[in-house]
Amino acid sequence: MVCALTGETNVYHVVGAIFNGHVYMFHGSGHIFEGDAKGNELVGTLTTKGGSKVELRATRTQQ
C-alpha cells in the first residue's frame, strides 16, 4: 500500500524477486522497478512502459 501526501492510499500488485537486497518488481502494465532494500528503505528506479525513468525512495512506516 502506498500512502500519498494527501492521505489517499493506493495498492499496487507486482511480481518480483529479491537477491541479496537487490529488488526487481514488474507491474502488469509494463512498468519495472529495480533498486535496493536496506532496513526500512527501498531506493531505486521506476521505468515506465514508455521508457521514462523516475528515481524513487520509499520508507516503511507502521500504521
Gaussian input, Z-matrix of N, CA and C with variables (Angstrom, degrees):
# hf/3-21g

backbone

0 1
 N
 C     1     B1
 C     2     B2     1     A1
 N     3     B3     2     A2     1     D1
 C     4     B4     3     A3     2     D2
 C     5     B5     4     A4     3     D3
 N     6     B6     5     A5     4     D4
 C     7     B7     6     A6     5     D5
 C     8     B8     7     A7     6     D6
 N     9     B9     8     A8     7     D7
 C    10    B10     9     A9     8     D8
 C    11    B11    10    A10     9     D9
 N    12    B12    11    A11    10    D10
 C    13    B13    12    A12    11    D11
 C    14    B14    13    A13    12    D12
 N    15    B15    14    A14    13    D13
 C    16    B16    15    A15    14    D14
 C    17    B17    16    A16    15    D15
 N    18    B18    17    A17    16    D16
 C    19    B19    18    A18    17    D17
 C    20    B20    19    A19    18    D18
 N    21    B21    20    A20    19    D19
 C    22    B22    21    A21    20    D20
 C    23    B23    22    A22    21    D21
 N    24    B24    23    A23    22    D22
 C    25    B25    24    A24    23    D23
 C    26    B26    25    A25    24    D24
 N    27    B27    26    A26    25    D25
 C    28    B28    27    A27    26    D26
 C    29    B29    28    A28    27    D27
 N    30    B30    29    A29    28    D28
 C    31    B31    30    A30    29    D29
 C    32    B32    31    A31    30    D30
 N    33    B33    32    A32    31    D31
 C    34    B34    33    A33    32    D32
 C    35    B35    34    A34    33    D33
 N    36    B36    35    A35    34    D34
 C    37    B37    36    A36    35    D35
 C    38    B38    37    A37    36    D36
 N    39    B39    38    A38    37    D37
 C    40    B40    39    A39    38    D38
 C    41    B41    40    A40    39    D39
 N    42    B42    41    A41    40    D40
 C    43    B43    42    A42    41    D41
 C    44    B44    43    A43    42    D42
 N    45    B45    44    A44    43    D43
 C    46    B46    45    A45    44    D44
 C    47    B47    46    A46    45    D45
 N    48    B48    47    A47    46    D46
 C    49    B49    48    A48    47    D47
 C    50    B50    49    A49    48    D48
 N    51    B51    50    A50    49    D49
 C    52    B52    51    A51    50    D50
 C    53    B53    52    A52    51    D51
 N    54    B54    53    A53    52    D52
 C    55    B55    54    A54    53    D53
 C    56    B56    55    A55    54    D54
 N    57    B57    56    A56    55    D55
 C    58    B58    57    A57    56    D56
 C    59    B59    58    A58    57    D57
 N    60    B60    59    A59    58    D58
 C    61    B61    60    A60    59    D59
 C    62    B62    61    A61    60    D60
 N    63    B63    62    A62    61    D61
 C    64    B64    63    A63    62    D62
 C    65    B65    64    A64    63    D63
 N    66    B66    65    A65    64    D64
 C    67    B67    66    A66    65    D65
 C    68    B68    67    A67    66    D66
 N    69    B69    68    A68    67    D67
 C    70    B70    69    A69    68    D68
 C    71    B71    70    A70    69    D69
 N    72    B72    71    A71    70    D70
 C    73    B73    72    A72    71    D71
 C    74    B74    73    A73    72    D72
 N    75    B75    74    A74    73    D73
 C    76    B76    75    A75    74    D74
 C    77    B77    76    A76    75    D75
 N    78    B78    77    A77    76    D76
 C    79    B79    78    A78    77    D77
 C    80    B80    79    A79    78    D78
 N    81    B81    80    A80    79    D79
 C    82    B82    81    A81    80    D80
 C    83    B83    82    A82    81    D81
 N    84    B84    83    A83    82    D82
 C    85    B85    84    A84    83    D83
 C    86    B86    85    A85    84    D84
 N    87    B87    86    A86    85    D85
 C    88    B88    87    A87    86    D86
 C    89    B89    88    A88    87    D87
 N    90    B90    89    A89    88    D88
 C    91    B91    90    A90    89    D89
 C    92    B92    91    A91    90    D90
 N    93    B93    92    A92    91    D91
 C    94    B94    93    A93    92    D92
 C    95    B95    94    A94    93    D93
 N    96    B96    95    A95    94    D94
 C    97    B97    96    A96    95    D95
 C    98    B98    97    A97    96    D96
 N    99    B99    98    A98    97    D97
 C   100   B100    99    A99    98    D98
 C   101   B101   100   A100    99    D99
 N   102   B102   101   A101   100   D100
 C   103   B103   102   A102   101   D101
 C   104   B104   103   A103   102   D102
 N   105   B105   104   A104   103   D103
 C   106   B106   105   A105   104   D104
 C   107   B107   106   A106   105   D105
 N   108   B108   107   A107   106   D106
 C   109   B109   108   A108   107   D107
 C   110   B110   109   A109   108   D108
 N   111   B111   110   A110   109   D109
 C   112   B112   111   A111   110   D110
 C   113   B113   112   A112   111   D111
 N   114   B114   113   A113   112   D112
 C   115   B115   114   A114   113   D113
 C   116   B116   115   A115   114   D114
 N   117   B117   116   A116   115   D115
 C   118   B118   117   A117   116   D116
 C   119   B119   118   A118   117   D117
 N   120   B120   119   A119   118   D118
 C   121   B121   120   A120   119   D119
 C   122   B122   121   A121   120   D120
 N   123   B123   122   A122   121   D121
 C   124   B124   123   A123   122   D122
 C   125   B125   124   A124   123   D123
 N   126   B126   125   A125   124   D124
 C   127   B127   126   A126   125   D125
 C   128   B128   127   A127   126   D126
 N   129   B129   128   A128   127   D127
 C   130   B130   129   A129   128   D128
 C   131   B131   130   A130   129   D129
 N   132   B132   131   A131   130   D130
 C   133   B133   132   A132   131   D131
 C   134   B134   133   A133   132   D132
 N   135   B135   134   A134   133   D133
 C   136   B136   135   A135   134   D134
 C   137   B137   136   A136   135   D135
 N   138   B138   137   A137   136   D136
 C   139   B139   138   A138   137   D137
 C   140   B140   139   A139   138   D138
 N   141   B141   140   A140   139   D139
 C   142   B142   141   A141   140   D140
 C   143   B143   142   A142   141   D141
 N   144   B144   143   A143   142   D142
 C   145   B145   144   A144   143   D143
 C   146   B146   145   A145   144   D144
 N   147   B147   146   A146   145   D145
 C   148   B148   147   A147   146   D146
 C   149   B149   148   A148   147   D147
 N   150   B150   149   A149   148   D148
 C   151   B151   150   A150   149   D149
 C   152   B152   151   A151   150   D150
 N   153   B153   152   A152   151   D151
 C   154   B154   153   A153   152   D152
 C   155   B155   154   A154   153   D153
 N   156   B156   155   A155   154   D154
 C   157   B157   156   A156   155   D155
 C   158   B158   157   A157   156   D156
 N   159   B159   158   A158   157   D157
 C   160   B160   159   A159   158   D158
 C   161   B161   160   A160   159   D159
 N   162   B162   161   A161   160   D160
 C   163   B163   162   A162   161   D161
 C   164   B164   163   A163   162   D162
 N   165   B165   164   A164   163   D163
 C   166   B166   165   A165   164   D164
 C   167   B167   166   A166   165   D165
 N   168   B168   167   A167   166   D166
 C   169   B169   168   A168   167   D167
 C   170   B170   169   A169   168   D168
 N   171   B171   170   A170   169   D169
 C   172   B172   171   A171   170   D170
 C   173   B173   172   A172   171   D171
 N   174   B174   173   A173   172   D172
 C   175   B175   174   A174   173   D173
 C   176   B176   175   A175   174   D174
 N   177   B177   176   A176   175   D175
 C   178   B178   177   A177   176   D176
 C   179   B179   178   A178   177   D177
 N   180   B180   179   A179   178   D178
 C   181   B181   180   A180   179   D179
 C   182   B182   181   A181   180   D180
 N   183   B183   182   A182   181   D181
 C   184   B184   183   A183   182   D182
 C   185   B185   184   A184   183   D183
 N   186   B186   185   A185   184   D184
 C   187   B187   186   A186   185   D185
 C   188   B188   187   A187   186   D186

   B1=1.4299
   B2=1.5275
   B3=1.3148
   B4=1.4575
   B5=1.5225
   B6=1.3328
   B7=1.4646
   B8=1.5246
   B9=1.3278
   B10=1.4639
   B11=1.5220
   B12=1.3340
   B13=1.4650
   B14=1.5226
   B15=1.3348
   B16=1.4641
   B17=1.5212
   B18=1.3409
   B19=1.4538
   B20=1.5205
   B21=1.3209
   B22=1.4570
   B23=1.5284
   B24=1.3305
   B25=1.4627
   B26=1.5260
   B27=1.3139
   B28=1.4608
   B29=1.5180
   B30=1.3219
   B31=1.4580
   B32=1.5255
   B33=1.3312
   B34=1.4588
   B35=1.5171
   B36=1.3278
   B37=1.4599
   B38=1.5221
   B39=1.3196
   B40=1.4624
   B41=1.5239
   B42=1.3134
   B43=1.4605
   B44=1.5147
   B45=1.3150
   B46=1.4574
   B47=1.5046
   B48=1.3218
   B49=1.4622
   B50=1.5203
   B51=1.3351
   B52=1.4642
   B53=1.5223
   B54=1.3314
   B55=1.4597
   B56=1.5185
   B57=1.3336
   B58=1.4746
   B59=1.5241
   B60=1.3282
   B61=1.4576
   B62=1.5149
   B63=1.3441
   B64=1.4649
   B65=1.5266
   B66=1.3336
   B67=1.4551
   B68=1.5246
   B69=1.3357
   B70=1.4647
   B71=1.5215
   B72=1.3416
   B73=1.4614
   B74=1.5246
   B75=1.3269
   B76=1.4503
   B77=1.5216
   B78=1.3266
   B79=1.4597
   B80=1.5261
   B81=1.3089
   B82=1.4609
   B83=1.5179
   B84=1.3199
   B85=1.4658
   B86=1.5263
   B87=1.3321
   B88=1.4561
   B89=1.5147
   B90=1.3319
   B91=1.4627
   B92=1.5309
   B93=1.3407
   B94=1.4679
   B95=1.5265
   B96=1.3312
   B97=1.4634
   B98=1.5197
   B99=1.3350
   B100=1.4629
   B101=1.5179
   B102=1.3296
   B103=1.4537
   B104=1.5100
   B105=1.3228
   B106=1.4592
   B107=1.5212
   B108=1.3314
   B109=1.4548
   B110=1.5198
   B111=1.3353
   B112=1.4673
   B113=1.5154
   B114=1.3252
   B115=1.4583
   B116=1.5189
   B117=1.3273
   B118=1.4616
   B119=1.5222
   B120=1.3354
   B121=1.4609
   B122=1.5215
   B123=1.3211
   B124=1.4523
   B125=1.5220
   B126=1.3276
   B127=1.4586
   B128=1.5200
   B129=1.3422
   B130=1.4537
   B131=1.5088
   B132=1.3308
   B133=1.4529
   B134=1.5184
   B135=1.3292
   B136=1.4573
   B137=1.5205
   B138=1.3261
   B139=1.4598
   B140=1.5206
   B141=1.3245
   B142=1.4585
   B143=1.5230
   B144=1.3091
   B145=1.4604
   B146=1.5276
   B147=1.3392
   B148=1.4565
   B149=1.5178
   B150=1.3491
   B151=1.4509
   B152=1.5190
   B153=1.3419
   B154=1.4677
   B155=1.5214
   B156=1.3334
   B157=1.4694
   B158=1.5239
   B159=1.3314
   B160=1.4603
   B161=1.5242
   B162=1.3361
   B163=1.4629
   B164=1.5290
   B165=1.3401
   B166=1.4624
   B167=1.5200
   B168=1.3306
   B169=1.4623
   B170=1.5282
   B171=1.3214
   B172=1.4606
   B173=1.5244
   B174=1.3309
   B175=1.4547
   B176=1.5174
   B177=1.3198
   B178=1.4607
   B179=1.5167
   B180=1.3183
   B181=1.4633
   B182=1.5203
   B183=1.3042
   B184=1.4588
   B185=1.5139
   B186=1.3391
   B187=1.4655
   B188=1.4968
   A1=107.78
   A2=115.59
   A3=122.27
   A4=108.31
   A5=116.95
   A6=122.32
   A7=108.91
   A8=116.50
   A9=121.70
   A10=110.09
   A11=116.44
   A12=120.79
   A13=111.60
   A14=117.42
   A15=122.10
   A16=112.38
   A17=116.79
   A18=121.17
   A19=112.69
   A20=117.08
   A21=121.92
   A22=109.55
   A23=117.03
   A24=120.59
   A25=109.78
   A26=115.97
   A27=123.03
   A28=108.87
   A29=115.58
   A30=121.53
   A31=107.90
   A32=116.79
   A33=122.50
   A34=108.53
   A35=116.55
   A36=121.34
   A37=108.30
   A38=116.53
   A39=122.17
   A40=109.88
   A41=115.14
   A42=122.97
   A43=106.17
   A44=117.02
   A45=117.32
   A46=112.88
   A47=113.63
   A48=120.89
   A49=109.09
   A50=115.08
   A51=121.74
   A52=107.58
   A53=116.18
   A54=122.50
   A55=108.25
   A56=116.82
   A57=121.85
   A58=112.41
   A59=116.61
   A60=121.15
   A61=114.88
   A62=118.25
   A63=121.17
   A64=107.90
   A65=116.84
   A66=123.48
   A67=110.92
   A68=116.01
   A69=123.30
   A70=106.79
   A71=117.76
   A72=120.97
   A73=109.41
   A74=115.75
   A75=122.19
   A76=109.28
   A77=117.15
   A78=123.25
   A79=108.19
   A80=116.89
   A81=121.80
   A82=114.17
   A83=117.65
   A84=121.76
   A85=112.22
   A86=117.17
   A87=120.75
   A88=114.21
   A89=118.13
   A90=121.20
   A91=109.41
   A92=116.16
   A93=122.04
   A94=109.07
   A95=116.23
   A96=121.17
   A97=107.84
   A98=115.85
   A99=121.23
   A100=108.09
   A101=116.75
   A102=119.55
   A103=112.12
   A104=115.23
   A105=121.54
   A106=110.76
   A107=115.66
   A108=122.93
   A109=108.36
   A110=115.81
   A111=121.55
   A112=107.80
   A113=116.98
   A114=120.49
   A115=110.07
   A116=116.64
   A117=121.80
   A118=112.84
   A119=117.95
   A120=121.15
   A121=112.34
   A122=114.30
   A123=122.93
   A124=106.34
   A125=117.64
   A126=122.79
   A127=108.11
   A128=116.36
   A129=117.96
   A130=112.52
   A131=115.11
   A132=122.25
   A133=110.28
   A134=115.49
   A135=122.48
   A136=107.03
   A137=116.78
   A138=121.59
   A139=107.42
   A140=116.40
   A141=120.50
   A142=110.46
   A143=114.97
   A144=121.52
   A145=110.69
   A146=116.90
   A147=122.04
   A148=114.33
   A149=117.98
   A150=121.45
   A151=115.57
   A152=117.98
   A153=120.22
   A154=109.45
   A155=116.30
   A156=120.93
   A157=109.94
   A158=115.49
   A159=122.76
   A160=107.88
   A161=116.72
   A162=120.87
   A163=108.10
   A164=117.14
   A165=121.81
   A166=111.29
   A167=114.61
   A168=122.47
   A169=106.03
   A170=116.28
   A171=121.48
   A172=109.05
   A173=115.90
   A174=122.29
   A175=109.02
   A176=116.70
   A177=121.17
   A178=108.77
   A179=116.03
   A180=121.72
   A181=108.95
   A182=116.56
   A183=121.60
   A184=108.85
   A185=116.98
   A186=120.50
   A187=110.14
   D1=135.30
   D2=178.54
   D3=-111.94
   D4=127.28
   D5=179.31
   D6=-102.47
   D7=121.41
   D8=178.59
   D9=-81.24
   D10=163.20
   D11=177.46
   D12=-61.82
   D13=-22.77
   D14=179.25
   D15=-78.69
   D16=-8.64
   D17=-177.92
   D18=97.31
   D19=-11.47
   D20=178.14
   D21=-68.54
   D22=144.44
   D23=177.02
   D24=-117.22
   D25=145.80
   D26=178.22
   D27=-134.36
   D28=144.89
   D29=177.46
   D30=-114.18
   D31=130.04
   D32=178.02
   D33=-119.46
   D34=127.81
   D35=179.21
   D36=-97.18
   D37=124.15
   D38=-177.48
   D39=-132.97
   D40=162.33
   D41=173.13
   D42=-119.38
   D43=140.59
   D44=-179.34
   D45=-173.21
   D46=-168.92
   D47=-179.31
   D48=-151.14
   D49=155.89
   D50=176.11
   D51=-125.22
   D52=126.79
   D53=177.21
   D54=-123.87
   D55=110.66
   D56=179.75
   D57=51.20
   D58=41.44
   D59=178.12
   D60=86.56
   D61=-7.40
   D62=177.53
   D63=-91.57
   D64=127.43
   D65=-170.26
   D66=-109.86
   D67=135.16
   D68=171.14
   D69=-124.62
   D70=124.11
   D71=178.72
   D72=-133.40
   D73=139.66
   D74=-178.58
   D75=-125.56
   D76=131.46
   D77=177.61
   D78=-100.67
   D79=149.58
   D80=-179.05
   D81=-59.00
   D82=-21.30
   D83=-179.73
   D84=-79.08
   D85=-8.70
   D86=-179.45
   D87=105.56
   D88=-3.80
   D89=178.02
   D90=-76.42
   D91=148.02
   D92=-178.53
   D93=-130.07
   D94=135.38
   D95=173.45
   D96=-116.02
   D97=134.61
   D98=173.78
   D99=-135.76
   D100=129.68
   D101=-178.82
   D102=-171.47
   D103=-160.67
   D104=-176.64
   D105=-128.25
   D106=137.87
   D107=176.98
   D108=-104.38
   D109=125.33
   D110=177.96
   D111=-138.71
   D112=115.10
   D113=-178.45
   D114=60.63
   D115=-124.77
   D116=179.83
   D117=-94.82
   D118=10.26
   D119=-177.50
   D120=-112.51
   D121=147.16
   D122=174.12
   D123=-129.86
   D124=121.33
   D125=-176.36
   D126=-128.80
   D127=133.10
   D128=178.16
   D129=177.86
   D130=-159.81
   D131=-175.88
   D132=-122.67
   D133=129.62
   D134=172.54
   D135=-96.73
   D136=122.40
   D137=176.40
   D138=-108.85
   D139=120.26
   D140=-178.02
   D141=-76.88
   D142=165.88
   D143=178.45
   D144=-54.88
   D145=-34.89
   D146=-179.43
   D147=-81.18
   D148=-5.25
   D149=176.76
   D150=100.58
   D151=-3.87
   D152=176.29
   D153=-69.19
   D154=146.53
   D155=-179.57
   D156=-119.20
   D157=136.95
   D158=179.17
   D159=-130.59
   D160=125.19
   D161=175.65
   D162=-77.87
   D163=131.41
   D164=-178.03
   D165=-125.84
   D166=147.09
   D167=172.44
   D168=-136.96
   D169=122.98
   D170=179.69
   D171=-123.63
   D172=144.80
   D173=178.30
   D174=-124.77
   D175=131.10
   D176=177.35
   D177=-74.15
   D178=133.54
   D179=176.62
   D180=-125.77
   D181=154.59
   D182=176.28
   D183=-86.01
   D184=140.28
   D185=178.05
   D186=-119.62

